[in-house]
Amino acid sequence: MDRKHFLKSALLTTGSLLLGSAAIYRYLGNRETADAPLSQAIDKIQDGNMKKVLVVMSAGTKRGNTDRLTDAYIKGLVERGHSVTKVYLGSMKIEGCRGCGVCQRLAHQCAIKDGMQDIYPLFAECDTIVMASPLYFWTITSRLKSFIERLYAISTDDKYPKKDAVLLMTAGDDEDATFEQPLRYFRLLNQALGWNEAGVYCAGDCTGCEKLAREIGKEHLENAYKMGLAL
Ligand SMILES: Cc1cc2nc3c(=O)[nH]c(=O)nc-3n(C[C@H](O)[C@H](O)[C@H](O)COP(=O)(O)O)c2cc1C
């Protein structure tokens, strides 16, 4: 047993006694996710012969509502024959833009060396960018916002590579205004960056993290799947 595994197993044993095994497993599990290697944070799902689709899933929880909605959409994409790569932003460390301006002076390279460096080449080659987010305080997650901010590095004179863009969202509420802010932002973004809106799906009335088992309506998953098939 190497040092890392020895320490982990010692911690697990002690932690089990002190906290109960479920709690300590959860703690270590989360720690491992934060420092996840590339293979756990970036999933090359299919190498198809149609469009190249980059899916950026920004919920912090895998297999939650947003992840499941995203996977239903991806199922459609895969069946349609697209190339699909899925990025779990919640498993990466991605800072917001520092506004240092280095990128605009030095060959459009971002000065921040974090998970975004693995995403830039995937973004460069994709035709379609799919952004998935739970609604947090009436807008997208800070993780997704950081990803968007960091695209500034690749802009030239405020011009961005042309992309088709898709937004997938989930929320607890399902009122007329529930998704107003992120939708408005998504459309402003498309306009400003010269992207083409290629789909929006907003799934309201999802059960949140206050319940152990999250619930998203089956009809949302079915609709997202059909949307993926139609891209
Ligand atoms: C920090 C936080 C803020 C939230 N803010 C809102 C909100 O403003 N409106 C809303 O309807 N739901 C809100 N929710 C509920 C989530 O959007 C909803 O449960 C979502 O489906 C969770 O997605 P996930 O399972 O992928 O994490 C919030 C949840 C959290 C944790």
PDBQT file of the ligand as one rigid body, heavy atoms in Angstrom, charges set to zero:
ROOT
HETATM    1  C1  LIG A 301     -27.413  28.194  -4.067  1.00  0.00    +0.000 C 
HETATM    2  C2  LIG A 301     -28.720  27.841  -4.722  1.00  0.00    +0.000 A 
HETATM    3  C3  LIG A 301     -29.496  28.844  -5.263  1.00  0.00    +0.000 A 
HETATM    4  C4  LIG A 301     -30.708  28.550  -5.879  1.00  0.00    +0.000 A 
HETATM    5  N1  LIG A 301     -31.456  29.564  -6.415  1.00  0.00    +0.000 NA
HETATM    6  C5  LIG A 301     -32.624  29.279  -7.013  1.00  0.00    +0.000 A 
HETATM    7  C6  LIG A 301     -33.416  30.329  -7.580  1.00  0.00    +0.000 A 
HETATM    8  O1  LIG A 301     -33.076  31.494  -7.557  1.00  0.00    +0.000 OA
HETATM    9  N2  LIG A 301     -34.613  29.972  -8.145  1.00  0.00    +0.000 N 
HETATM   10  C7  LIG A 301     -35.027  28.675  -8.211  1.00  0.00    +0.000 A 
HETATM   11  O2  LIG A 301     -36.110  28.427  -8.741  1.00  0.00    +0.000 OA
HETATM   12  N3  LIG A 301     -34.279  27.665  -7.707  1.00  0.00    +0.000 NA
HETATM   13  C8  LIG A 301     -33.090  27.932  -7.132  1.00  0.00    +0.000 A 
HETATM   14  N4  LIG A 301     -32.325  26.907  -6.612  1.00  0.00    +0.000 N 
HETATM   15  C9  LIG A 301     -32.728  25.495  -6.850  1.00  0.00    +0.000 C 
HETATM   16  C10 LIG A 301     -31.959  24.862  -8.004  1.00  0.00    +0.000 C 
HETATM   17  O3  LIG A 301     -31.910  25.692  -9.135  1.00  0.00    +0.000 OA
HETATM   18  C11 LIG A 301     -32.599  23.539  -8.438  1.00  0.00    +0.000 C 
HETATM   19  O4  LIG A 301     -32.805  22.695  -7.338  1.00  0.00    +0.000 OA
HETATM   20  C12 LIG A 301     -31.741  22.847  -9.479  1.00  0.00    +0.000 C 
HETATM   21  O5  LIG A 301     -32.538  21.936 -10.209  1.00  0.00    +0.000 OA
HETATM   22  C13 LIG A 301     -30.567  22.115  -8.862  1.00  0.00    +0.000 C 
HETATM   23  O6  LIG A 301     -29.825  21.527  -9.884  1.00  0.00    +0.000 OA
HETATM   24  P1  LIG A 301     -28.771  20.359  -9.614  1.00  0.00    +0.000 P 
HETATM   25  O7  LIG A 301     -29.537  19.172  -9.081  1.00  0.00    +0.000 OA
HETATM   26  O8  LIG A 301     -28.163  20.100 -10.939  1.00  0.00    +0.000 OA
HETATM   27  O9  LIG A 301     -27.787  20.905  -8.624  1.00  0.00    +0.000 OA
HETATM   28  C14 LIG A 301     -31.136  27.193  -5.974  1.00  0.00    +0.000 A 
HETATM   29  C15 LIG A 301     -30.338  26.180  -5.416  1.00  0.00    +0.000 A 
HETATM   30  C16 LIG A 301     -29.155  26.498  -4.791  1.00  0.00    +0.000 A 
HETATM   31  C17 LIG A 301     -28.307  25.389  -4.206  1.00  0.00    +0.000 C 
ENDROOT
TORSDOF 0
